[in-house]
Amino acid sequence: MTLIRSLLLLALAYCATMALGFLLYVALIRSPLLGYVAILFYRGVAIAGVTAFLLLFAGIIARHRLNLSPETLVGAVALSLAFNISFLIVFPVTFDRSITMFLLARIERQDGQLDAAGLEQVYVRQYLGDMRQIDRRIAEQSLSGNIRVDQGRIHITPQGRKLLDGARLVGAWFGTDPRFVTAPAIASPRH
């Protein structure tokens, strides 16, 4: 078998597994599987793992008929898993919590009727008020273990501090805006 033919077959196996894995992933996401997991990210990662397991299982069963080496099977399933998690994070999770997407939808609805001050009012009234996004984030971060709420007061946990430390490190690598992961010092009141 020539090198080019081998590479084409390998690419075909990877692409077919990735496509099949994505279709299975979307079907499982739309199913009630793990519906009790309230946080989209956690449910999506868990279902990506289930999808990878199912692909691996199917691949083991069909390996001889498809003439797949164990290395190709594992590599193709790993690629499918990575693609599904990347897709989850870049699209659904981003759309589910993106302020930008929220603002774009309001601009679309009121095309040409809003200025910056009006858009800020819509954001405060709808996103923070009606949609209760602060309450949602508190619930999610508490469930995730990054914060704890004690008598109405919100405290960061050691896990939350580690998450912020990691975010600052990775953010520095990519030159992201540090204001999102490092709050400014609180000014002391003047007397």
Secondary structure, DSSP 8 states (H G I E B T S, - for coil): --HHHHHHHHHHHHHHHHHHHHHHHHHHHHSSTTTT--SHHHHHHHHHHHHHHHHHHHHHHHHHHHT--HHHHHHHHHHHHHHHHHHHIIIIIHHHH-HHHHHHHHHHHTTTT--HHHHHHHIIIIIIIIT-HHHHHHHHHHHHTSEEEETTEEEE-HHHHHHHHHHHHHHHHHT--GGGTS---------
